[in-house]
Amino acid sequence: MKPLSVLLLAFAPVCALASDTAETIPPVEHLPLRFGSFTVYTENDKYLANTDRNYTNGLKLSVLSTDLRNFTDDSVPAPVRGLSRLLGGLVAPDQAYKLGLTVGQNIYTPKDTGTSAYLTTDRPYSAWLYAGVAFHVYRPADTAGGTDRLDVFEINGGTVGPAALGREVQNCFHDLIGVAHAEGWDNQIHNEPGLNLVYERKYRFATAGARTGWGADLIPHVGFSLGNVFTYANAGFEARAGWCLPADFGSNLIRPSGDSNGPRRAPLGLFLFVASEGRAVARDITLDGNTFRDSPSIDKHPFVADLYAGLGLGTSRWQLTYAQVYRTEEFKGQGGRSVFGSISVTFFY
């Protein structure tokens, strides 16, 4: 817990400084986004934790547009104009709306990856390979009861099992870093197509100078996922403090509805953040096993929580964040929490 403790201690003086100086710093000139953002996420339990078990690797690539109201006039290509107008018909005229596309893979393994035997008391080998589309609706404070609000509707579809390429990706990476192969992939769950429907609502409370100088904000969220891969209800928050906080809705881990961007970017931004999320889990195919056939499985815990903290550094075109994550036990007999690092790099254009 040492990295987390250091970040939590660092967070307090920044908050105090924000309240004392936000009113005296002159405004910072921000660069508007023309098209949107592209983000690469990577998560691995080797990052500062040096383990190789449970949720062991995640990779996600995502593209999120800027406000599609910018693309409804006759100056843009007809296909883009038509899509923007079609989606705009789903929201009120004073609400911003965006479209996001995602592709990603998560890999899960037991603790002992050196044996080829089926380990009945540990989590099964599994991987989830998916693509998704998301629709974001932003309601500014003057139309959402005095608080900025973001609603995200997302559909993810893909596959688990050998077709998700968990064995190939993990062992190829192990070859690159000179680590022995994981030998138990013959015991992974079977191929099964997956579909998840996700909804999440986020609010944002900020100090007056948070976007143009020292400031802080608080971003709570609540949502759910329905599907044969993951079914859960979730709730959590993120608190940030620093210089020129981005006008987005948080620095999220690899998960549905995690992407966001703001309409403008500061030349330089620096911030610390702490966050937590709890999930009431009804189904997790990586633990429960396949839906319609027998497969490796293990009894899961119905409640899981993440606690993480990190820092972000951004410019008008780039943003880099790192978080250290502590996840409570996900299944019976796990024998301790999971720890992994999360890195995201975003290009704004």
C-alpha positions in Angstrom: 0.0 0.0 0.0 3.0 2.3 0.1 2.5 4.0 -3.4 -1.1 4.6 -2.6 -0.3 6.1 0.8 2.2 8.5 -0.7 -0.3 9.7 -3.3 -3.1 10.1 -0.7 -0.8 12.2 1.4 0.2 14.3 -1.6 -3.4 14.9 -2.5 -4.3 16.9 0.7 -1.9 19.9 0.2 -2.9 20.2 -3.4 -6.5 20.5 -2.5 -5.7 23.2 0.1 -3.7 25.1 -2.5 -6.5 24.9 -5.0 -9.0 26.6 -2.6 -6.5 29.4 -1.7 -5.3 30.3 -5.2 -8.0 29.4 -7.7 -9.4 33.0 -7.7 -6.1 34.7 -8.3 -4.6 32.7 -11.2 -5.2 34.4 -14.7 -7.1 32.3 -17.2 -5.2 29.8 -19.4 -5.7 29.7 -23.1 -7.2 26.4 -24.1 -7.0 24.6 -27.5 -10.4 23.3 -28.8 -10.7 19.7 -30.0 -11.5 19.5 -33.7 -12.3 15.8 -34.1 -11.8 13.9 -30.8 -9.4 11.6 -29.0 -7.5 8.3 -29.4 -6.5 6.4 -26.3 -4.3 3.3 -25.7 -4.8 1.6 -22.3 -2.5 -1.1 -21.0 -2.8 -2.9 -17.6 -0.6 -5.6 -16.2 0.2 -7.0 -12.8 3.9 -6.7 -13.6 3.7 -2.9 -13.4 5.2 -2.2 -9.9 3.5 -5.4 -8.5 5.6 -8.1 -10.3 3.0 -10.8 -10.1 1.4 -13.0 -12.8 -2.0 -14.1 -11.7 -5.8 -13.3 -11.7 -6.4 -10.3 -14.0 -3.0 -10.4 -15.5 -3.2 -8.3 -18.6 -5.5 -5.9 -20.4 -5.2 -3.9 -23.6 -7.7 -1.5 -25.0 -7.8 0.9 -28.0 -10.5 3.5 -28.2 -11.6 6.4 -30.3 -14.0 9.0 -29.0 -15.4 11.9 -31.2 -15.8 15.4 -30.0 -19.3 16.9 -29.9 -21.1 15.7 -33.0 -23.1 18.9 -33.2 -20.0 20.3 -34.9 -20.5 18.0 -37.9 -24.1 18.6 -38.9 -23.7 21.4 -41.4 -23.1 21.1 -45.1 -19.4 21.7 -44.9 -18.7 18.1 -43.7 -18.9 14.9 -45.9 -22.4 13.6 -46.4 -21.9 10.3 -44.5 -20.5 12.0 -41.4 -23.2 14.7 -41.6 -26.0 12.1 -41.9 -24.7 10.1 -38.9 -24.3 13.2 -36.8 -27.9 14.4 -37.6 -29.3 10.9 -37.0 -27.7 10.6 -33.5 -28.7 14.2 -32.8 -32.3 13.3 -33.1 -32.0 11.1 -30.0 -31.0 14.0 -27.7 -32.2 17.5 -26.8 -30.8 20.4 -28.9 -28.8 21.8 -26.0 -27.0 18.6 -25.2 -23.6 17.5 -26.6 -23.4 14.0 -27.9 -20.4 11.8 -29.0 -19.7 8.4 -30.6 -17.0 6.1 -29.3 -15.5 2.9 -30.8 -13.4 0.4 -28.8 -11.5 -2.9 -29.3 -9.8 -4.7 -26.4 -8.7 -7.9 -24.7 -8.5 -9.0 -21.0 -6.5 -12.1 -19.9 -7.0 -14.0 -16.6 -4.9 -16.9 -15.2 -4.5 -18.8 -12.0 -1.5 -18.2 -9.6 0.5 -21.3 -10.7 1.1 -20.9 -14.4 3.9 -23.4 -14.4 1.7 -26.5 -14.3 -0.4 -27.9 -17.1 -2.8 -29.6 -14.6 -6.3 -28.3 -14.1 -6.3 -26.3 -10.8 -9.7 -26.8 -9.3 -9.1 -24.4 -6.4 -7.9 -21.4 -8.5 -9.5 -19.3 -11.2 -9.7 -20.7 -14.7 -7.6 -19.6 -17.6 -9.7 -17.3 -19.7 -9.6 -14.3 -22.1 -12.2 -11.8 -23.3 -11.7 -10.3 -26.8 -14.2 -7.7 -27.7 -15.2 -4.6 -29.8 -17.7 -2.0 -28.7 -19.6 1.1 -29.6 -20.6 3.8 -27.2 -23.0 6.8 -27.3 -22.3 9.7 -24.9 -24.8 12.4 -23.9 -23.5 15.4 -22.0 -25.8 17.6 -20.1 -24.1 20.8 -18.9 -24.9 22.2 -15.4 -27.5 24.7 -16.6 -29.7 21.9 -18.1 -28.9 19.1 -15.6 -30.0 20.6 -12.2 -26.9 22.6 -11.6 -24.4 19.7 -12.1 -22.5 18.5 -15.2 -23.8 15.1 -16.2 -22.7 12.4 -18.6 -24.8 9.4 -19.7 -23.0 6.6 -21.5 -24.8 3.8 -23.4 -22.4 1.1 -24.7 -22.6 -2.3 -26.4 -19.7 -4.7 -26.3 -19.6 -7.9 -28.3 -16.9 -10.5 -28.7 -15.8 -13.9 -27.6 -14.2 -15.9 -24.7 -12.3 -19.1 -25.0 -9.4 -20.1 -27.4 -10.8 -17.7 -30.1 -10.0 -14.8 -27.7 -6.3 -15.5 -28.2 -5.3 -15.4 -24.6 -2.7 -18.1 -24.9 -1.1 -16.6 -27.9 -0.9 -13.0 -26.6 0.3 -14.0 -23.1 3.0 -16.4 -24.2 4.2 -14.1 -27.0 4.7 -11.3 -24.4 6.4 -13.8 -22.1 8.9 -14.6 -24.9 9.6 -10.8 -25.4 10.4 -10.3 -21.7 12.2 -13.6 -21.2 9.6 -15.3 -18.9 8.5 -18.9 -19.0 5.2 -19.7 -20.8 2.0 -20.2 -19.0 1.5 -23.9 -19.3 -2.2 -24.4 -18.4 -4.1 -22.8 -21.3 -5.5 -26.3 -22.3 -7.7 -25.9 -19.3 -9.3 -22.5 -20.3 -13.1 -22.0 -20.6 -14.6 -22.9 -24.0 -15.4 -20.7 -27.0 -18.6 -18.7 -26.4 -19.8 -15.5 -28.1 -20.4 -12.7 -25.7 -22.7 -9.6 -25.6 -22.9 -6.9 -22.9 -25.2 -3.9 -22.7 -23.8 -1.2 -20.4 -25.2 2.0 -19.0 -23.4 4.5 -16.7 -24.2 8.0 -15.4 -21.5 10.3 -14.1 -21.7 13.7 -12.4 -18.9 16.2 -12.0 -18.6 18.8 -9.2 -15.6 21.2 -9.5 -14.1 24.3 -7.9 -14.4 27.5 -9.9 -10.8 27.6 -11.1 -10.4 23.9 -11.8 -10.0 24.2 -15.6 -7.8 27.4 -15.7 -5.6 27.1 -12.7 -5.3 25.2 -9.4 -8.5 23.4 -8.5 -10.2 20.1 -7.7 -13.2 18.1 -8.8 -15.2 15.1 -7.7 -16.8 12.7 -10.2 -19.2 10.1 -8.8 -20.8 7.4 -11.1 -23.4 4.7 -11.0 -24.3 2.1 -13.6 -24.9 -1.5 -14.6 -23.9 -4.2 -17.2 -26.2 -6.9 -18.5 -25.0 -9.9 -20.6 -23.6 -13.4 -20.6 -20.1 -12.2 -20.0 -20.5 -9.7 -17.2 -23.6 -8.8 -15.2 -23.2 -6.4 -12.4 -24.3 -3.1 -10.8 -21.5 -0.6 -10.0 -21.0 2.7 -8.2 -17.9 4.7 -7.4 -16.1 8.0 -7.5 -12.9 9.8 -8.5 -11.4 12.8 -6.8 -8.8 14.9 -8.6 -6.7 17.9 -7.7 -4.0 19.8 -9.6 -3.3 22.4 -12.2 -5.7 22.9 -15.2 -7.8 19.7 -14.7 -9.1 18.3 -18.0 -12.8 19.0 -18.7 -13.5 15.2 -18.9 -15.1 12.7 -16.6 -12.2 11.0 -15.0 -9.1 8.8 -15.5 -10.6 5.4 -15.7 -9.4 1.8 -15.9 -10.0 -0.6 -18.7 -13.8 -1.0 -18.4 -16.9 -0.2 -20.3 -18.0 3.5 -20.3 -14.5 4.5 -19.1 -13.6 6.9 -22.0 -14.3 10.6 -22.0 -12.9 13.9 -23.3 -13.5 17.6 -23.0 -14.2 20.3 -25.6 -10.9 22.1 -25.0 -7.4 21.3 -23.7 -5.0 23.4 -21.6 -1.3 23.8 -22.8 -0.2 22.1 -19.6 -2.1 20.1 -16.9 -0.9 18.2 -13.9 -3.1 16.4 -11.4 -3.3 13.6 -8.8 -6.3 11.4 -8.4 -7.8 8.8 -6.1 -10.8 6.6 -7.0 -12.8 3.7 -5.9 -15.5 1.5 -7.4 -17.7 -1.3 -6.0 -19.5 -3.9 -8.0 -22.3 -6.3 -7.1 -21.6 -9.2 -9.4 -24.3 -11.5 -10.6 -22.3 -13.1 -13.4 -18.6 -13.2 -14.4 -18.0 -15.7 -17.2 -14.2 -15.7 -16.4 -15.1 -17.2 -13.0 -18.5 -18.8 -13.5 -17.5 -20.6 -16.7 -19.5 -21.1 -19.9 -23.2 -20.4 -20.0 -24.5 -23.5 -21.8 -21.9 -26.2 -21.3 -19.6 -27.5 -18.5 -16.3 -25.8 -18.2 -13.7 -24.9 -15.7 -15.2 -22.6 -13.0 -14.8 -21.5 -9.4 -17.2 -19.9 -6.8 -17.0 -16.1 -7.0 -17.5 -13.4 -4.4 -20.7 -11.4 -5.1 -19.1 -8.1 -4.2 -15.8 -6.7 -5.6 -14.1 -3.4 -5.0 -11.3 -1.5 -6.7 -9.2 1.2 -5.0 -6.7 3.1 -7.1 -4.6 6.3 -7.1 -2.3 7.9 -9.6 -1.2 11.0 -11.5 -1.8 12.5 -14.9 0.2 14.9 -17.1 -1.3 16.5 -20.1 -0.7 19.0 -22.9 -3.1 20.4 -25.5 -2.5 17.3 -27.6 -1.4 14.5 -25.2 -2.3 13.1 -21.8 -0.5 10.3 -19.9 -1.9 8.8 -16.7 -0.7 6.0 -14.4 -2.7 4.4 -11.6 -1.8 1.7 -9.1 -4.9 -0.6 -8.5 -5.8 -2.7 -5.5 -8.7 -5.1 -6.2 -10.4 -7.2 -3.5 -10.7 -10.9 -3.7 -12.9 -12.1 -6.6 -13.4 -15.8 -5.8 -13.4 -18.1 -2.8 -9.9 -19.3 -1.8 -8.1 -16.5 -3.7 -5.9 -15.8 -0.7 -5.3 -12.1 -1.1 -6.1 -9.0 -3.2 -4.9 -8.4 -6.7 -2.5 -5.6 -7.6 -1.9 -4.2 -11.0 -0.8 -1.0 -12.8 -2.8 0.9 -15.4 -1.3 3.2 -18.0 -3.2 5.3 -20.5 -1.9 7.5 -23.3 -4.3 9.8 -25.2 -3.8 11.8 -28.3 -6.2 14.7 -28.9 -6.8 16.0 -32.4 
